[in-house]
Amino acid sequence: MRPPPERRRRSGSLSRRRRRNPGEPRPPCRQRQRRRPGREKMGFLFYLSIRSHCGEINVVLFFQGSEGLQGPEWKMLSSKELGIRSSMIPKPTRAVLNELRKKGYDVYLVGGCVRDFVMKKTPKDFDIITSADLREVKKNFSHCNIVGKRFPICHVHVNDCIVEVSSFNTHGRKQNHDLTYFSRSDCDEHDYVRWRNCLGRDFTINGLMFNPYSKLVYDYLGGMEDIKNSKVRTVIPANMSFSEDCARILRAIRIAARLGFRFSKETAYSVKDLASSVLRLDKGRILMEMNYMLAYGSAENSLRLLWKFGLLELLLPIQAAYFVSQGFRRRDKRSNMLLAMFANLDKLLAPNRPCHNSLWVGILAFHQALVRQPRDPIVVAIFTLALHNGGNLSEAVDIAKKITHSHDGSYSELLEPQKWDAEGDLVGDVIDLASSVGSALSSMTDEHFVSQAMARYPQAPYSDLVFIPLQLYLRVCRLFECVRCGQRERNLVTKKGYKINYFALAQGGIAEVRHVFARVVFDTVFPPNLENEGRANPA
């Protein structure tokens, strides 16, 4: 880009330069920098937001070779050296890539899937970006629709899968109010298009692009370096990024929890400082983000981070009150029963093996019922066994009486075991526990009750957020209905075997959800390794 005429006139002798007024900052020096052999030119990114009577204008400036702030080195890496193979891409995604490539369009995998490939992890999903316009994408696939208004994408249906496809052209139109000044001599048009797209991403580690045909991974934002340093960093200044889209705060928590990463200092400060802004999100969006945190194998870490950064009292005030009652500090490394149950759930799930949201909502309600009224471990055992077999309490009692190993006595939610003379009293206590779970679930969907959960702690922020919709509430109620009624459900095919059917679990199959719930709770109350630990460390 040619400098403006005024600057060209001032670039001559000192006698022709305009004299600076007192207090006026010194203009930056323009120095020629020698390029090191075999190394990309460096530059820095300056992101400026200007408010005027016409609205807000975002200005992105990129300067090469400037002293002071310097941007990341642009990298073009071999996917083979990174251990990424085309065979790792699922068939439906490959089919969409191949079809668009055959039509002459550029195609890339982008975002979290590339990050997960680099980290040798299983991606949750795969996102494609192409040079084709979304209407052109739709023409090339018989089962394809364009969804979304603010950020439109294509949903391409391949067999039973949905492949998401976005367009560079859409991204360009979306940023038509941005003014971008770009100066880089070693950049071609393709680099510029890719770079511009990466600037619109949330975090640097999600700004990687993979071309499966040239077998190259492009990194324009320093994402590889942040992966190496296990760090979550926003692409633009964190306070600006989260103000622009507060859902990024929850995504930051989710990504850090799943990958075991930490936040950069600026990102951590902004997450805490702007935490309350998440209450502006649509309740459906909050439910979706919470499901990503709790249903994909990183629930325990997610809850710890939500608590650490002051988000738990906004999203789950009832559970936050429990953390406070347990004397839990923000950076506490200890565990409690709630965290232990979600840790056991995490052992059974993975990004490509999620559960239905009714399972983790049921766990939250069940735990709250125990907080309100602690129970005998044998009552909890019968409850889980009866839930698993569809409400057959007598069978559950017979099995529970054969339990020989000890319960975990460190939880205040569990009473010391007592001697039960009459089986009827035991069954009555189990049915009462099922009713308590229903009451706890109702409290979680009552705005007034939720708002009073942290009332004893005046320093806590106010929140009456209820994001559990009626349909989900009724679905969770049905999970425990068979035990509350005290009789076996009719026409119910109970779960057979120990192996989890992950497709049925993700779809919310009631027998599968009950099976996993029972395993999680039982293994929390009666940890399989507790006996071994006792023998290894005798008192």
MILOSE-595925 format. One line per field, with one value per residue (C-alpha): x, y, z; residue number from 1; residue in three letters; chain. Coordinates in Angstrom, 2 decimals. Example, Ala and Ser with C-alpha at 12.3 -4.5 7.8 and 13.67 -1.06 7.14 Angstrom:
<sites>
c1 = (12.30,13.67) .
c2 = (-4.50,-1.06) .
c3 = (7.80,7.14) .
i = (1,2) .
aa = (ALA,SER) .
ch = (A,A) .
</sites>
This chain:
<sites>
c1 = (0.00,1.43,1.76,-0.47,0.92,1.34,3.64,5.70,6.30,7.42,9.84,12.37,14.86,14.44,13.72,10.58,9.12,6.27,7.35,5.60,3.44,4.30,3.04,2.47,3.85,6.87,6.02,7.46,10.82,10.84,13.84,14.87,15.32,17.46,15.66,17.30,17.95,15.43,13.08,9.66,9.37,7.94,5.25,2.74,-0.99,-2.65,-6.41,-8.24,-11.92,-13.21,-16.66,-18.17,-21.58,-21.76,-21.34,-18.33,-15.48,-12.88,-9.47,-6.85,-3.33,-0.48,3.04,6.10,9.49,8.40,10.14,8.24,5.13,5.76,3.31,3.82,5.91,3.85,4.41,3.67,4.17,4.17,1.19,3.24,5.83,3.01,1.67,-1.53,-2.76,-5.71,-7.04,-7.73,-10.48,-13.91,-15.45,-18.38,-15.99,-13.65,-16.57,-17.47,-13.82,-13.36,-16.53,-15.67,-12.06,-13.26,-15.28,-12.10,-12.59,-9.96,-10.85,-9.35,-10.06,-10.04,-10.36,-10.50,-10.16,-6.74,-5.68,-6.74,-4.88,-1.72,-2.22,-2.94,-6.47,-9.80,-11.68,-15.23,-16.26,-14.78,-15.23,-14.54,-13.89,-13.90,-13.46,-16.90,-19.85,-22.43,-24.98,-22.46,-21.90,-25.65,-25.86,-23.25,-25.00,-28.53,-29.07,-27.72,-29.17,-27.79,-28.30,-27.54,-28.02,-25.08,-22.58,-24.21,-22.82,-23.90,-25.06,-24.24,-26.01,-23.92,-25.59,-26.39,-23.78,-23.86,-20.73,-20.40,-19.02,-18.26,-17.04,-14.17,-16.57,-19.06,-16.26,-15.21,-18.73,-19.12,-16.12,-17.14,-17.06,-13.43,-10.58,-7.52,-4.14,-1.82,1.86,3.82,5.99,6.17,2.39,0.27,-3.48,-4.14,-2.09,-4.01,-7.42,-6.39,-4.87,-7.99,-10.15,-7.92,-8.22,-11.94,-11.37,-11.69,-8.38,-4.97,-5.00,-8.21,-6.62,-4.86,-5.77,-5.02,-5.00,-5.32,-4.27,-1.08,-0.57,0.26,-0.83,-0.94,-0.36,-0.68,-1.44,1.14,-1.26,1.47,3.52,0.52,-0.21,3.42,3.04,-0.42,-1.97,-5.37,-4.99,-7.49,-6.66,-7.46,-7.18,-9.15,-11.41,-12.34,-12.84,-15.14,-17.04,-17.60,-18.91,-19.33,-19.94,-16.18,-15.77,-17.57,-15.69,-12.42,-13.38,-14.44,-11.25,-8.96,-10.80,-10.70,-7.07,-5.71,-4.43,-4.07,-5.07,-2.67,-2.57,-4.63,-7.21,-7.51,-8.04,-10.72,-12.56,-12.87,-13.58,-16.30,-17.79,-21.18,-21.66,-22.52,-25.92,-26.81,-26.64,-29.75,-30.68,-30.54,-26.98,-26.00,-27.46,-25.51,-22.23,-22.83,-23.54,-20.22,-18.51,-20.25,-21.16,-17.91,-15.46,-14.13,-16.88,-14.74,-12.15,-14.94,-16.60,-13.27,-12.56,-16.10,-15.58,-12.07,-13.12,-16.39,-18.75,-20.26,-22.26,-23.75,-24.57,-25.18,-25.77,-27.05,-23.85,-21.74,-23.40,-22.36,-18.73,-18.79,-20.34,-17.50,-14.92,-13.74,-11.26,-11.02,-7.78,-8.56,-7.00,-9.16,-12.23,-15.79,-18.64,-19.99,-16.58,-15.98,-19.22,-18.34,-14.80,-16.30,-18.59,-15.56,-13.95,-16.84,-17.10,-14.96,-15.33,-16.57,-18.59,-20.81,-23.85,-27.33,-27.80,-30.44,-27.63,-25.59,-28.72,-29.85,-26.48,-26.75,-30.28,-29.36,-26.36,-28.40,-30.91,-28.06,-26.78,-30.20,-30.58,-27.58,-28.40,-27.15,-24.77,-26.92,-29.95,-27.97,-26.84,-30.42,-31.54,-28.97,-29.61,-33.38,-32.90,-30.79,-33.34,-36.35,-37.77,-37.53,-36.83,-36.90,-34.25,-32.18,-32.37,-31.21,-28.20,-27.31,-27.21,-24.36,-22.11,-19.02,-16.57,-16.57,-18.11,-16.14,-16.59,-15.08,-18.33,-20.67,-23.55,-23.31,-24.31,-22.60,-24.15,-26.93,-28.64,-31.98,-34.36,-37.25,-36.87,-39.95,-38.18,-35.24,-37.48,-39.36,-36.14,-35.19,-38.55,-38.14,-34.73,-36.33,-38.91,-36.12,-34.35,-37.56,-37.81,-34.19,-34.78,-37.82,-35.68,-33.11,-35.86,-37.35,-35.95,-36.76,-35.11,-32.04,-31.73,-31.71,-29.07,-26.19,-28.18,-26.18,-23.06,-23.58,-20.37,-21.69,-23.25,-27.01,-28.22,-31.64,-30.58,-32.59,-31.49,-33.13,-36.15,-39.42,-38.80,-35.44,-36.96,-39.67,-37.10,-35.00,-38.13,-38.88,-35.43,-36.29,-40.03,-39.69,-38.02,-40.37,-43.39,-41.81,-42.73,-41.17,-42.06,-44.15,-42.90,-39.43,-36.47,-33.76,-30.09,-28.28,-24.55,-21.92,-20.88,-22.19,-24.13,-22.80,-25.23,-28.19,-26.51,-26.08,-29.69,-30.96,-32.10,-33.59,-32.15,-28.66,-28.80,-29.97,-27.20,-24.45,-26.01,-26.07,-22.42,-21.28,-23.07,-22.23,-18.53,-18.48,-20.07,-18.26,-14.96,-13.53,-9.99,-10.86,-10.14,-6.77,-5.83,-6.78,-4.56,-1.66,-1.95,-3.15,-4.17) .
c2 = (0.00,3.43,5.88,8.96,12.12,14.02,11.32,11.29,15.06,14.72,11.93,14.37,16.64,17.84,21.40,20.20,18.25,19.72,20.82,18.83,20.69,20.42,17.11,15.58,12.00,11.35,9.59,6.07,5.73,3.95,1.70,-0.81,-4.23,-6.96,-10.25,-13.24,-16.09,-18.88,-17.03,-15.45,-11.68,-10.66,-8.09,-6.97,-6.74,-3.63,-3.87,-0.58,0.03,3.50,4.73,7.47,8.89,6.28,3.39,1.30,0.73,-1.93,-1.10,-3.82,-2.64,-4.98,-3.63,-5.60,-5.23,-2.67,-2.41,-2.83,-4.99,-7.92,-10.44,-14.18,-15.72,-17.10,-20.82,-23.37,-26.86,-30.33,-32.33,-35.49,-34.22,-33.35,-36.91,-35.89,-38.33,-38.03,-41.35,-39.62,-37.57,-39.27,-40.53,-38.05,-35.11,-36.52,-36.91,-33.22,-32.14,-34.27,-33.02,-29.36,-29.94,-31.72,-28.62,-26.52,-24.85,-24.47,-26.45,-26.61,-28.11,-25.35,-24.74,-27.22,-30.34,-29.22,-28.32,-31.78,-33.47,-31.62,-32.67,-36.32,-36.05,-37.18,-34.17,-33.54,-32.40,-31.28,-27.85,-27.15,-23.75,-23.25,-20.59,-21.54,-19.33,-20.98,-20.98,-22.83,-25.34,-25.90,-26.54,-29.28,-31.35,-32.68,-32.64,-29.29,-26.21,-22.84,-22.09,-19.07,-15.37,-13.68,-16.39,-18.44,-21.89,-24.90,-28.12,-30.90,-34.17,-37.23,-40.46,-39.90,-37.16,-33.39,-31.74,-28.00,-25.91,-22.18,-19.86,-17.40,-15.16,-15.06,-14.14,-11.31,-9.88,-10.22,-7.95,-5.38,-2.61,-3.38,-1.39,-3.57,-2.14,-4.94,-4.72,-7.90,-8.51,-12.29,-12.73,-13.84,-13.56,-16.99,-16.12,-12.90,-14.64,-17.30,-14.72,-12.53,-15.52,-16.48,-12.96,-13.58,-16.67,-16.73,-18.22,-18.61,-22.39,-22.47,-20.43,-23.33,-24.41,-27.77,-28.42,-32.22,-32.14,-30.09,-31.69,-28.33,-26.74,-22.93,-21.00,-17.21,-16.43,-18.33,-21.16,-23.81,-21.93,-21.61,-25.33,-26.02,-23.77,-25.19,-21.74,-20.36,-16.87,-14.71,-13.56,-9.91,-8.26,-10.41,-7.69,-6.68,-10.30,-11.15,-7.88,-8.64,-12.15,-13.10,-16.76,-16.90,-16.80,-20.14,-21.53,-20.51,-22.44,-25.45,-25.56,-25.06,-27.78,-30.29,-29.74,-29.08,-25.66,-22.45,-18.95,-16.22,-13.49,-11.08,-13.76,-14.92,-11.36,-10.67,-13.95,-12.99,-9.32,-9.92,-13.11,-11.53,-10.72,-14.38,-13.76,-11.77,-14.94,-16.74,-19.56,-22.08,-20.99,-21.33,-24.85,-25.75,-24.43,-26.17,-29.40,-29.07,-28.73,-31.52,-34.14,-34.66,-36.04,-32.89,-32.11,-32.15,-29.73,-27.52,-27.22,-26.42,-23.65,-22.25,-22.02,-20.60,-17.74,-16.84,-18.28,-21.15,-18.79,-17.23,-20.40,-22.93,-20.95,-24.00,-25.93,-22.84,-22.62,-26.25,-25.40,-22.53,-24.74,-27.22,-24.47,-24.81,-22.13,-20.85,-22.71,-25.70,-28.97,-31.10,-32.97,-33.34,-35.69,-33.59,-33.39,-37.10,-38.05,-35.98,-37.37,-40.85,-39.69,-38.31,-41.76,-43.11,-40.27,-38.66,-35.87,-38.44,-40.35,-37.79,-38.33,-36.78,-33.66,-35.42,-37.47,-34.59,-32.67,-35.82,-36.06,-32.43,-33.02,-36.30,-34.76,-31.80,-34.23,-35.82,-32.41,-31.55,-34.90,-37.24,-40.93,-44.34,-45.73,-48.87,-46.68,-45.01,-48.43,-49.77,-46.58,-46.97,-50.70,-50.17,-47.36,-49.68,-52.50,-50.25,-50.03,-53.59,-52.68,-56.18,-57.35,-54.24,-54.91,-58.51,-57.41,-54.53,-56.85,-58.74,-55.65,-56.32,-53.51,-50.22,-46.92,-43.67,-42.16,-38.78,-37.38,-35.46,-36.47,-40.07,-41.22,-43.93,-47.31,-48.41,-51.69,-52.06,-54.48,-54.28,-54.37,-52.15,-49.30,-49.61,-49.55,-46.57,-44.63,-45.40,-44.14,-41.04,-40.43,-40.61,-38.00,-35.79,-35.94,-34.75,-31.87,-30.89,-30.90,-28.64,-26.23,-26.07,-24.83,-22.33,-18.82,-17.63,-20.63,-20.30,-16.60,-17.38,-20.13,-17.70,-15.22,-16.12,-14.84,-11.10,-10.77,-13.24,-11.82,-12.10,-14.73,-16.28,-18.04,-21.13,-22.62,-26.05,-26.06,-27.83,-30.68,-31.50,-31.21,-33.74,-36.06,-36.08,-36.61,-39.73,-41.14,-41.45,-42.10,-45.90,-45.72,-43.04,-45.17,-48.20,-50.62,-51.95,-50.12,-52.01,-52.72,-51.45,-53.30,-53.01,-52.66,-55.94,-56.29,-53.83,-52.32,-48.82,-48.14,-44.65,-43.91,-44.62,-42.64,-39.56,-39.82,-40.03,-43.67,-44.05,-47.50,-46.38,-43.11,-44.99,-47.54,-44.90,-42.87,-45.97,-46.77,-43.22,-42.94,-46.48,-46.08,-42.77,-44.16,-47.51,-46.74,-49.94,-49.07,-48.12,-51.60,-51.74,-48.32,-49.47,-52.53,-50.51,-47.81,-49.54,-47.17) .
c3 = (0.00,-0.98,1.92,1.74,0.07,3.35,4.71,1.50,1.81,5.42,4.58,3.06,4.84,8.42,7.19,5.42,8.39,10.39,13.86,16.62,19.11,22.85,24.26,20.83,20.65,18.51,15.21,14.84,13.12,9.82,9.66,7.09,8.65,7.23,6.75,8.32,5.90,6.04,8.34,7.79,8.18,11.50,12.11,14.65,14.72,16.10,16.64,17.15,17.76,16.89,17.84,15.70,14.88,12.10,14.51,15.48,13.04,13.66,12.26,11.87,11.18,10.32,10.08,9.13,10.74,13.32,16.64,19.91,19.58,17.28,15.98,15.66,12.93,10.08,9.76,7.06,8.49,7.01,8.24,7.85,10.30,12.71,12.47,10.67,8.03,5.67,6.96,10.29,8.62,8.87,5.63,5.55,5.97,3.32,0.92,1.26,0.91,-2.21,-3.88,-3.39,-4.43,-7.58,-8.49,-8.32,-4.95,-2.23,0.88,4.36,7.73,10.31,14.03,16.88,14.75,13.46,17.00,18.20,15.34,16.34,19.97,19.03,20.42,18.96,17.51,18.69,15.22,11.90,10.30,6.63,5.09,1.33,-1.34,-2.69,-1.84,0.43,-2.40,-4.57,-1.77,-1.56,-5.31,-5.10,-2.42,-2.58,1.19,2.28,4.00,4.98,8.68,10.86,10.26,11.94,10.97,8.18,7.40,5.39,7.00,4.53,5.37,4.53,5.62,9.33,9.80,9.44,8.07,8.69,5.83,6.01,3.27,3.02,1.08,3.95,6.33,4.03,3.83,7.58,8.06,5.47,8.10,8.98,7.52,7.13,6.26,5.34,4.49,3.88,0.84,1.23,1.22,-1.72,-2.14,-0.62,2.46,2.85,2.63,5.14,7.49,7.40,8.23,11.16,12.59,13.09,15.24,19.01,20.21,18.62,19.06,16.98,14.19,12.46,8.92,7.32,3.58,3.30,-0.38,-0.12,3.32,4.89,8.17,8.23,11.46,11.24,14.89,16.91,17.69,17.55,20.12,22.44,22.07,23.00,26.07,26.95,26.83,25.82,24.35,22.47,18.94,19.64,23.10,25.53,26.94,23.40,22.30,25.23,24.94,21.26,22.03,25.69,24.72,24.17,27.95,28.26,25.27,26.91,30.05,27.99,25.92,28.92,30.85,28.04,27.07,30.57,29.40,31.38,30.33,29.34,32.01,29.96,29.09,32.73,33.95,31.35,32.03,35.68,35.02,32.41,33.91,34.63,30.94,30.23,31.83,28.70,26.60,25.45,27.85,25.02,24.26,27.92,28.02,24.89,26.33,29.67,27.82,25.95,29.32,31.22,28.61,26.70,29.26,30.96,33.48,36.62,35.19,33.84,37.26,38.88,36.36,36.60,40.36,40.08,37.81,39.53,36.92,38.93,41.18,38.04,36.12,38.92,42.15,44.06,43.36,44.12,47.57,48.14,47.28,49.79,52.48,51.96,52.55,48.97,47.90,44.34,43.62,45.86,44.72,47.01,45.85,47.09,46.27,43.41,41.74,42.40,40.62,37.57,37.61,37.39,34.59,32.71,32.79,30.69,28.16,25.46,22.87,20.36,23.00,24.76,26.94,26.79,28.90,31.03,32.60,34.04,35.06,36.90,38.67,39.82,41.18,42.88,44.60,45.81,47.34,49.33,50.42,51.82,53.57,53.85,53.44,54.47,51.80,51.51,50.66,47.86,46.61,46.46,44.72,41.95,41.53,41.37,38.85,36.70,36.66,36.05,39.59,40.94,44.57,46.04,43.58,44.33,48.09,47.63,45.57,47.92,50.94,49.27,49.03,51.11,50.37,52.24,51.22,51.03,54.46,53.54,52.15,54.45,52.15,53.43,56.92,58.90,57.97,60.30,60.96,59.26,60.96,58.52,54.75,54.47,56.28,53.91,50.84,52.26,52.65,49.04,47.77,49.92,48.35,44.89,45.95,47.30,43.94,42.28,44.76,44.18,40.43,40.87,42.92,40.13,37.79,40.26,39.69,43.21,44.86,42.62,43.44,47.18,46.95,47.57,49.69,52.80,51.08,50.48,48.47,45.85,42.66,42.21,39.77,39.23,36.03,35.09,31.78,32.09,29.72,30.54,28.10,29.71,33.21,32.33,30.78,33.95,36.08,34.08,34.87,38.57,38.24,38.44,41.88,43.22,42.32,43.94,41.17,38.02,34.83,32.31,28.80,29.70,28.21,30.86,30.04,29.42,29.92,31.08,27.73,27.05,23.87,23.17,20.37,22.68,25.48,23.28,22.10,25.67,25.65,29.12,29.84,28.79,30.76,33.87,33.44,33.29,36.12,38.34,37.54,38.27,41.61,42.76,41.95,43.81,46.98,46.80,45.00,43.46,44.54,48.14,49.49,47.73,49.11,52.59,52.34,50.92,53.63,56.83,59.63) .
i = (1,2,3,4,5,6,7,8,9,10,11,12,13,14,15,16,17,18,19,20,21,22,23,24,25,26,27,28,29,30,31,32,33,34,35,36,37,38,39,40,41,42,43,44,45,46,47,48,49,50,51,52,53,54,55,56,57,58,59,60,61,62,63,64,65,66,67,68,69,70,71,72,73,74,75,76,77,78,79,80,81,82,83,84,85,86,87,88,89,90,91,92,93,94,95,96,97,98,99,100,101,102,103,104,105,106,107,108,109,110,111,112,113,114,115,116,117,118,119,120,121,122,123,124,125,126,127,128,129,130,131,132,133,134,135,136,137,138,139,140,141,142,143,144,145,146,147,148,149,150,151,152,153,154,155,156,157,158,159,160,161,162,163,164,165,166,167,168,169,170,171,172,173,174,175,176,177,178,179,180,181,182,183,184,185,186,187,188,189,190,191,192,193,194,195,196,197,198,199,200,201,202,203,204,205,206,207,208,209,210,211,212,213,214,215,216,217,218,219,220,221,222,223,224,225,226,227,228,229,230,231,232,233,234,235,236,237,238,239,240,241,242,243,244,245,246,247,248,249,250,251,252,253,254,255,256,257,258,259,260,261,262,263,264,265,266,267,268,269,270,271,272,273,274,275,276,277,278,279,280,281,282,283,284,285,286,287,288,289,290,291,292,293,294,295,296,297,298,299,300,301,302,303,304,305,306,307,308,309,310,311,312,313,314,315,316,317,318,319,320,321,322,323,324,325,326,327,328,329,330,331,332,333,334,335,336,337,338,339,340,341,342,343,344,345,346,347,348,349,350,351,352,353,354,355,356,357,358,359,360,361,362,363,364,365,366,367,368,369,370,371,372,373,374,375,376,377,378,379,380,381,382,383,384,385,386,387,388,389,390,391,392,393,394,395,396,397,398,399,400,401,402,403,404,405,406,407,408,409,410,411,412,413,414,415,416,417,418,419,420,421,422,423,424,425,426,427,428,429,430,431,432,433,434,435,436,437,438,439,440,441,442,443,444,445,446,447,448,449,450,451,452,453,454,455,456,457,458,459,460,461,462,463,464,465,466,467,468,469,470,471,472,473,474,475,476,477,478,479,480,481,482,483,484,485,486,487,488,489,490,491,492,493,494,495,496,497,498,499,500,501,502,503,504,505,506,507,508,509,510,511,512,513,514,515,516,517,518,519,520,521,522,523,524,525,526,527,528,529,530,531,532,533,534,535,536,537,538,539) .
aa = (MET,ARG,PRO,PRO,PRO,GLU,ARG,ARG,ARG,ARG,SER,GLY,SER,LEU,SER,ARG,ARG,ARG,ARG,ARG,ASN,PRO,GLY,GLU,PRO,ARG,PRO,PRO,CYS,ARG,GLN,ARG,GLN,ARG,ARG,ARG,PRO,GLY,ARG,GLU,LYS,MET,GLY,PHE,LEU,PHE,TYR,LEU,SER,ILE,ARG,SER,HIS,CYS,GLY,GLU,ILE,ASN,VAL,VAL,LEU,PHE,PHE,GLN,GLY,SER,GLU,GLY,LEU,GLN,GLY,PRO,GLU,TRP,LYS,MET,LEU,SER,SER,LYS,GLU,LEU,GLY,ILE,ARG,SER,SER,MET,ILE,PRO,LYS,PRO,THR,ARG,ALA,VAL,LEU,ASN,GLU,LEU,ARG,LYS,LYS,GLY,TYR,ASP,VAL,TYR,LEU,VAL,GLY,GLY,CYS,VAL,ARG,ASP,PHE,VAL,MET,LYS,LYS,THR,PRO,LYS,ASP,PHE,ASP,ILE,ILE,THR,SER,ALA,ASP,LEU,ARG,GLU,VAL,LYS,LYS,ASN,PHE,SER,HIS,CYS,ASN,ILE,VAL,GLY,LYS,ARG,PHE,PRO,ILE,CYS,HIS,VAL,HIS,VAL,ASN,ASP,CYS,ILE,VAL,GLU,VAL,SER,SER,PHE,ASN,THR,HIS,GLY,ARG,LYS,GLN,ASN,HIS,ASP,LEU,THR,TYR,PHE,SER,ARG,SER,ASP,CYS,ASP,GLU,HIS,ASP,TYR,VAL,ARG,TRP,ARG,ASN,CYS,LEU,GLY,ARG,ASP,PHE,THR,ILE,ASN,GLY,LEU,MET,PHE,ASN,PRO,TYR,SER,LYS,LEU,VAL,TYR,ASP,TYR,LEU,GLY,GLY,MET,GLU,ASP,ILE,LYS,ASN,SER,LYS,VAL,ARG,THR,VAL,ILE,PRO,ALA,ASN,MET,SER,PHE,SER,GLU,ASP,CYS,ALA,ARG,ILE,LEU,ARG,ALA,ILE,ARG,ILE,ALA,ALA,ARG,LEU,GLY,PHE,ARG,PHE,SER,LYS,GLU,THR,ALA,TYR,SER,VAL,LYS,ASP,LEU,ALA,SER,SER,VAL,LEU,ARG,LEU,ASP,LYS,GLY,ARG,ILE,LEU,MET,GLU,MET,ASN,TYR,MET,LEU,ALA,TYR,GLY,SER,ALA,GLU,ASN,SER,LEU,ARG,LEU,LEU,TRP,LYS,PHE,GLY,LEU,LEU,GLU,LEU,LEU,LEU,PRO,ILE,GLN,ALA,ALA,TYR,PHE,VAL,SER,GLN,GLY,PHE,ARG,ARG,ARG,ASP,LYS,ARG,SER,ASN,MET,LEU,LEU,ALA,MET,PHE,ALA,ASN,LEU,ASP,LYS,LEU,LEU,ALA,PRO,ASN,ARG,PRO,CYS,HIS,ASN,SER,LEU,TRP,VAL,GLY,ILE,LEU,ALA,PHE,HIS,GLN,ALA,LEU,VAL,ARG,GLN,PRO,ARG,ASP,PRO,ILE,VAL,VAL,ALA,ILE,PHE,THR,LEU,ALA,LEU,HIS,ASN,GLY,GLY,ASN,LEU,SER,GLU,ALA,VAL,ASP,ILE,ALA,LYS,LYS,ILE,THR,HIS,SER,HIS,ASP,GLY,SER,TYR,SER,GLU,LEU,LEU,GLU,PRO,GLN,LYS,TRP,ASP,ALA,GLU,GLY,ASP,LEU,VAL,GLY,ASP,VAL,ILE,ASP,LEU,ALA,SER,SER,VAL,GLY,SER,ALA,LEU,SER,SER,MET,THR,ASP,GLU,HIS,PHE,VAL,SER,GLN,ALA,MET,ALA,ARG,TYR,PRO,GLN,ALA,PRO,TYR,SER,ASP,LEU,VAL,PHE,ILE,PRO,LEU,GLN,LEU,TYR,LEU,ARG,VAL,CYS,ARG,LEU,PHE,GLU,CYS,VAL,ARG,CYS,GLY,GLN,ARG,GLU,ARG,ASN,LEU,VAL,THR,LYS,LYS,GLY,TYR,LYS,ILE,ASN,TYR,PHE,ALA,LEU,ALA,GLN,GLY,GLY,ILE,ALA,GLU,VAL,ARG,HIS,VAL,PHE,ALA,ARG,VAL,VAL,PHE,ASP,THR,VAL,PHE,PRO,PRO,ASN,LEU,GLU,ASN,GLU,GLY,ARG,ALA,ASN,PRO,ALA) .
ch = (A,A,A,A,A,A,A,A,A,A,A,A,A,A,A,A,A,A,A,A,A,A,A,A,A,A,A,A,A,A,A,A,A,A,A,A,A,A,A,A,A,A,A,A,A,A,A,A,A,A,A,A,A,A,A,A,A,A,A,A,A,A,A,A,A,A,A,A,A,A,A,A,A,A,A,A,A,A,A,A,A,A,A,A,A,A,A,A,A,A,A,A,A,A,A,A,A,A,A,A,A,A,A,A,A,A,A,A,A,A,A,A,A,A,A,A,A,A,A,A,A,A,A,A,A,A,A,A,A,A,A,A,A,A,A,A,A,A,A,A,A,A,A,A,A,A,A,A,A,A,A,A,A,A,A,A,A,A,A,A,A,A,A,A,A,A,A,A,A,A,A,A,A,A,A,A,A,A,A,A,A,A,A,A,A,A,A,A,A,A,A,A,A,A,A,A,A,A,A,A,A,A,A,A,A,A,A,A,A,A,A,A,A,A,A,A,A,A,A,A,A,A,A,A,A,A,A,A,A,A,A,A,A,A,A,A,A,A,A,A,A,A,A,A,A,A,A,A,A,A,A,A,A,A,A,A,A,A,A,A,A,A,A,A,A,A,A,A,A,A,A,A,A,A,A,A,A,A,A,A,A,A,A,A,A,A,A,A,A,A,A,A,A,A,A,A,A,A,A,A,A,A,A,A,A,A,A,A,A,A,A,A,A,A,A,A,A,A,A,A,A,A,A,A,A,A,A,A,A,A,A,A,A,A,A,A,A,A,A,A,A,A,A,A,A,A,A,A,A,A,A,A,A,A,A,A,A,A,A,A,A,A,A,A,A,A,A,A,A,A,A,A,A,A,A,A,A,A,A,A,A,A,A,A,A,A,A,A,A,A,A,A,A,A,A,A,A,A,A,A,A,A,A,A,A,A,A,A,A,A,A,A,A,A,A,A,A,A,A,A,A,A,A,A,A,A,A,A,A,A,A,A,A,A,A,A,A,A,A,A,A,A,A,A,A,A,A,A,A,A,A,A,A,A,A,A,A,A,A,A,A,A,A,A,A,A,A,A,A,A,A,A,A,A,A,A,A,A,A,A,A,A,A,A,A,A,A,A,A,A,A,A,A,A,A,A,A,A,A,A,A,A,A,A,A,A,A,A,A,A,A,A,A,A,A,A,A,A,A,A,A,A,A,A,A,A,A,A,A,A,A,A,A,A,A,A,A,A,A) .
</sites>
